[in-house]
């Protein structure tokens, strides 16, 4: 299903701002260095948006804001992985066989979440974010 999800899309930042190309037009993902940029953007949006934060599809969000202030332990990390997988498969664009999610505490209250695409030949994660569970903010997106 990854190929179905990987179509040209308007390029936007993690803040939701659209980018402009050199000609002054809206930039699209066809000129990306990353072959799977449109899939990456789909994943980013679902991870960084709070529940009901995406106006077009309020039901599609990992809702990481639900975990704010909780202590990080194995159960919380498993719940985060579950919610991320549910958000990524909510509309059928991706299936659970298309990706794997890793979540691990790297510092007290800081969780790194990495999403890998399966069967694409990519060894690095397509996306990784650092999420501050204590304060409810995305610290870094790569």
Backbone as a ProteinNet text record, in pm:
[ID]
protein_1_A
[PRIMARY]
XXXXXXXXXXXXXXXXXXXXXXXXXXXXXXXXXXXXXXXXXXXXXXXXXXXXXXXXXXXXXXXXXXXXXXXXXXXXXXXXXXXXXXXXXXXXXXXXXXXXXXXXXXXXXXXXXXXXXXXXXXXXXXXXXXXXXXXXXXXXXX
[TERTIARY]
80.1	0	84	211.9	296	292.9	297.4	294.4	166.6	54.3	-72	-66.9	0.6	10.9	112.9	208.6	318.2	283.1	204	165.8	209.2	206.4	246.2	152.5	210.2	135.6	198.2	124	182.5	277.5	391.4	494.7	459.4	458.2	431.5	528.6	541.8	629.3	555.2	625.7	558.9	460.5	472.1	375.3	253.3	255.4	141.3	148.8	261.6	276.2	319.4	259.9	297.9	425.7	506.2	631.2	613	691.8	688.4	816.5	804.8	924	990.9	1098.1	1175	1093.3	990.6	907	793.3	782.4	676.1	547.6	551	434.5	440.5	327.7	328.5	417.4	508.9	602.5	531.9	558.4	502.3	613.9	575.3	673.4	741	704.8	767.4	916.2	960.2	1101.3	1180.4	1126.7	1191.1	1311.6	1410.1	1523.5	1477.7	1378.8	1325.2	1212.2	1227.4	1127.3	990.9	988.9	864.6	821	850.1	818.8	669.8	583.5	440.3	393.8	449.2	416.7	471.9	591.7	653.4	566.1	517.7	431.8	301.2	245.4	123.9	149.3	264	298.2	324.6	401.7	431.4	302	211.9	88.6	10.5	4.8	-70.6	-2.6	129.2	200.1	199.4	215.6	230.6	96.9	-9.5	-139.8	-200.1	-256.1	-330.8	-462.7	-526.3	-657.7	-750.5	-822.3	-913	-840.2	-709.2	-631.8	-625	-662.6	-657.8	-799.2	-825.3	-961.8	-1026.2	-949.5	-1008.2	-1041.6	-958.9	-980.3	-951.6	-1041.9	-1014.1	-997.3	-1051.3	-1041.6	-907.5	-827.3	-700	-586	-542.7	-431	-384.5	-254.2	-202.2	-237.6	-270.1	-313.5	-209.9	-84.8	21.2	-4.5	-87.2	-119.9	-190.5	-246.8	-311.7	-212	-84.1	17.1	93.4	58.4	129.9	123.4	240	249.7	258.5	243.4	251.1	396.7	421.9	555.4	579.5	697.7	730.9	772.8	703.7	736.2	700.7	723.1	697.8	552.3	461.2	318.7	283.7	335.5	309.5	369.1	490.4	553	472.7	423.5	340.7	210.6	151.3	26.5	52.1	165.3	200	215.5	285.8	302.2	167.2	78.8	-55.2	-132.7	-132.6	-207	-149.2	-17.7	45.6	3.9	10.8	-29.4	-176.3	-261.3	-403.9	-423.7	-348.2	-360.2	-308.6	-202.9	-144.9	-230.3	-314	-397.6	-545.2	-578.5	-718.6	-800	-739.8	-817.4	-780.8	-701	-667.6	-559.7	-499.1	-392.4	-268.9	-239.5	-130.9	-189.6	-121.7	-162.1	-51	-81.2	19.1	140.1	126.6	241.6	333.2	292.6	371.4	479	466.8	556.9	577.5	677.4	693.9	731.6	688.2	709.2	792	892	974.1	960.8	938.1	931.6	1018.6	1103.5	1196.7	1227.4	1239.8	1275.7	1425.3	1462.8	1604.6	1659.2	1573.2	1603.3	1477.3	1485.3	1363.9	1254.5	1141	1028.1	1037.3	1146.7	1165.3	1164.3	1076.7	1060.6	1096.9	1177.8	1203.1	1110.8	1046.2	956.8	1013.7	1036.4	1089.4	991.6	963.8	875.9	958.1	960.9	1032.2	930.8	959.4	877.9	933.4	846.1	883.9	893.7	989.1	1004.6	1033.8	1102.3	1139.3	1289.4	1361.8	1506.7	1570.6	1490.4	1544.1	1593	1715.9	1769	1744.1	1733.8	1708	1557.5	1514.2	1370.8	1328.9	1209.1	1155	1133.8	1101.3	1070.8	1109	1165	1183.5	1147.5	1082.9	1050.8	1092.6	1123.9	1146.8	1029.7	960.2	840.6	865.1	839.5	855.2	723.2	716.2	593.8	560.1	661.4	638.5	564.1	598.7	540.7	447.9	440.3	348.5	390.8	517.5	562.2	656.5	651.6	744.4	871.6	981.5	1107.4	1185.6	1179.3	1256.5	1185.3	1190.4	1139.7	1252.1	1280.5	1385.4	1334.9
-120.6	0	126.4	115.1	233.4	309.6	239	306.9	385.9	333.5	406.6	535.9	530.3	647.7	748	701.5	787.5	857.5	961.3	1038.9	1182.8	1262	1402.4	1472.2	1554.7	1627.2	1765.2	1860.7	1990.5	1976.5	2041	2033.1	2130.1	2081.6	2169.7	2142.7	2241.8	2228.8	2156.9	2123.6	2059	2152.9	2283.7	2380.3	2392.5	2324.4	2328.3	2435.6	2505.1	2608.9	2545.6	2592.1	2543.2	2612	2541	2595.8	2643.2	2741.4	2799.4	2758.7	2723.9	2686.9	2810.5	2789.9	2901.1	2986.1	2927.6	3000.9	3076.3	3062.5	3130.6	3050	2924.8	2836.8	2754.7	2696.8	2605.3	2486.8	2453.3	2343.4	2210.2	2111.4	1979.3	1879.8	1761.2	1662.5	1587.1	1614.7	1544.5	1574.7	1692.8	1729.1	1701.4	1616	1586.9	1495.6	1512.8	1420.7	1283.6	1282.3	1160	1108.9	989.3	929.6	919.2	903	881.8	1005.6	1125.1	1248.3	1263.5	1227.3	1243.6	1149.3	1028.1	936.5	991.5	1045.3	1104.6	1216.7	1302.5	1412.8	1361.3	1256.7	1196.3	1151	1086.4	1036.3	1151.1	1250.8	1365.9	1430.2	1455.5	1524.1	1446.5	1316.7	1234.3	1224.5	1241.5	1235	1368.3	1478.7	1606.2	1674.6	1635.1	1697.1	1639.2	1726.5	1680.9	1620.8	1544.5	1488.4	1603.5	1588.4	1690.4	1814.8	1804.7	1920.2	1937.5	1837.1	1842.5	1866.5	1984.5	2023.2	1933.7	1890.2	1805.4	1665.7	1613.5	1478.3	1477.6	1533.4	1544.6	1410.1	1305.4	1173.8	1105.4	1159.2	1095.4	1169.5	1115	1171.2	1067.7	1061.9	971.5	1022.1	1149.4	1204	1191.8	1220.6	1210	1301.6	1403.6	1494.4	1421.6	1304.9	1227.1	1174.6	1172.5	1114.4	1219.3	1345.6	1454.1	1437.6	1451.4	1448	1308.9	1206.8	1070.3	1024.5	935	876.7	780.1	785	697.2	561	458	319.8	232.6	103.2	13.6	16.4	25	28.2	154.5	268.7	394.4	389.2	337.9	328.3	236	125.8	34.3	102.5	177.9	250.5	356.1	424.3	522.9	454.6	342.2	268.5	225.8	181.1	138.8	255.6	370	487.4	539.4	534.5	577.7	484	353.2	257.1	275.8	301.2	323.6	448.1	553.8	677.3	658.4	580.9	561.5	471.6	388.8	297.6	338.4	451.2	491.1	499.9	547.5	565.9	464.6	364.3	258.8	293.4	411.8	448.1	363	337.4	247.8	129.4	17.1	-98.8	-127.8	-208	-237.6	-310.6	-372	-439.6	-343	-216.6	-116.7	-49.7	-56.2	20.1	-51.7	-5	-45	78.9	81.9	197	154	233.4	210.8	334.4	313.2	423.7	385.9	479.6	451.9	581	570.8	687.4	711.6	834.8	866.3	951.4	1027.6	1105.4	1100.5	1128.9	1126.4	1216	1154.8	1228.3	1257.6	1216	1240.3	1107	1098.4	974.3	999.3	909.9	915.7	814.4	859.3	774.2	767.8	647.6	628.7	542.2	584.7	508.8	461	331.9	268.5	216.8	235.4	173.7	35.1	-59.9	-198.2	-219.3	-298.4	-340.1	-225	-121.8	-12.3	-7	-86.2	-84.1	25.8	100.7	206.6	146.5	176.9	127.4	225.5	352.7	454.8	473.8	526.2	552.2	660.6	649	751.4	879.6	863.5	977.3	944	1040.3	1025.5	1158.2	1149.8	1269.9	1246.1	1354.3	1348.6	1420.3	1349.5	1403.2	1419.1	1538.4	1569.2	1536.5	1421.1	1375.7	1465.5	1513.4	1597.5	1727.2	1786.5	1916.1	1910.1	1795.6	1780.4	1853.3	1845.2	1916.4	1829.5	1853.9	1788.8	1871.6	1812.9	1883.5	1885.5	1774.9	1764	1671.1	1706.9	1621.3	1605.3	1481.5	1457	1355.7
0	0	0	32.1	38.8	-92.8	-204.1	-334	-354	-305.3	-315.7	-233.7	-120.2	-34.3	-84.8	-164	-207.4	-338.9	-327.2	-444.9	-422.9	-527.6	-513.4	-414.9	-333.7	-231.8	-219.7	-167.4	-139.1	-21.1	-31.2	71.8	183.7	306.7	419.6	532.8	619.6	735.1	846.9	954.8	1067.9	1136.1	1111.1	1163.7	1074.1	958.2	867.5	761.4	750.5	648.3	516.6	405.9	274.5	229.9	151	99.8	-43.5	-82.1	-216.1	-288.5	-418.4	-494.5	-554.3	-629.5	-687.3	-784.3	-845.5	-941.2	-872.4	-740.9	-668	-658.4	-704.9	-697.4	-569.3	-532.2	-419.2	-453.8	-364.2	-388.1	-361.2	-445.2	-418.5	-391.3	-351.3	-305.7	-419.4	-543	-655.9	-666.1	-620.1	-632	-503.8	-418.1	-290.2	-308.1	-222	-218.4	-170	-83.1	-26.6	-115.7	-168.8	-257.6	-190	-60.1	13.1	92.3	39.8	113.6	141.1	46.8	73	183.9	190.4	299.5	430.3	425	544.6	598.1	508.8	552	612.9	554.9	608.6	752.7	773.8	906.5	1003.5	961.2	1047.1	1095.9	1003.4	1038.9	1144.2	1129.8	1223.9	1359.7	1363.8	1491.4	1565.9	1495.2	1565.2	1596.7	1530.4	1558	1685.4	1766.1	1882	1835.4	1920.7	1888.7	1851.3	1743.1	1687.8	1638.2	1617.4	1573.5	1423.6	1347.7	1202.7	1153.5	1103	1068.7	964.2	863.5	759.2	810	899	951.8	1101.9	1182.8	1326.8	1397.3	1338.3	1401.4	1377.2	1284.1	1250.5	1319.4	1432.1	1507.4	1607.6	1628.4	1730.7	1870.2	1882	2009.6	2119	2084.9	2185.4	2304.3	2284.4	2394.7	2510.1	2486	2592.3	2695.3	2658	2745.7	2827.4	2809.8	2877.4	3029.2	3089.8	3234.6	3295.2	3214.7	3266.6	3275.6	3366.4	3377.1	3262.3	3207.3	3095.6	3149.7	3103.3	3137.6	3017.3	3028	2914.3	2869.9	2964.4	2930.1	2851.1	2893.4	2822.5	2681.3	2667.7	2535.7	2443.6	2496.8	2416.8	2375.1	2465.3	2433.7	2325.2	2333.9	2231.2	2094.8	2091.2	1964.9	1909.3	1996.8	1954	1894	1961.6	1913.6	1781.5	1767.3	1642.1	1528.4	1551.6	1448.4	1411.4	1509.2	1481.4	1395	1423.8	1345.1	1202.9	1187	1054.4	965.9	1026.5	948.9	948.3	1009.1	1029	900.7	793.4	670.1	562.2	596.6	502.2	400.9	412.2	319.5	346.8	473.3	512.6	588.1	581.3	661.2	761.1	860.9	964.2	908	791.6	731.1	655.6	642.1	569.8	654.9	786.1	872.3	1004.2	1077.4	1217.9	1296.2	1419.5	1506.3	1626.1	1656	1774.7	1862.9	1990.3	2086.8	2205.8	2246.1	2354.6	2430.4	2560.6	2640.9	2626.3	2588.9	2571.7	2685.8	2748.2	2868.1	2953.3	3081.5	3162.2	3101.4	3069.7	3014	2865.3	2799.9	2656.2	2582.5	2482.9	2407.5	2262.2	2206.3	2062.7	1997	1891.2	1814	1672.8	1625	1489.9	1411.2	1287.7	1199.7	1081.1	1062.3	952	850.7	722.3	618.8	591.5	575.2	549.5	398	355.4	215.2	119.4	166.7	77.5	56	131.9	121.3	204.6	278.9	364	494.7	532.4	658.3	771.9	738.2	838	852	966.6	978	878.7	827.4	739.3	818.2	943.7	1029.5	1171.6	1241.1	1384.8	1450.1	1563.9	1641	1785	1853	1996.5	2059.7	2147.5	2211.7	2361	2411.9	2553.4	2622.4	2684.2	2750.1	2868.7	2937.7	3055.5	3019.8	2904	2867.1	2746.9	2679.8	2567.9	2443.8	2409.5	2290.3	2207.2	2077	1986	1987.9	2030.2	2044.9	1914.1	1840.7	1718.5	1621.1	1493.4	1386.5	1286.1	1251	1151.6	1050.4
[MASK]
++++++++++++++++++++++++++++++++++++++++++++++++++++++++++++++++++++++++++++++++++++++++++++++++++++++++++++++++++++++++++++++++++++++++++++++

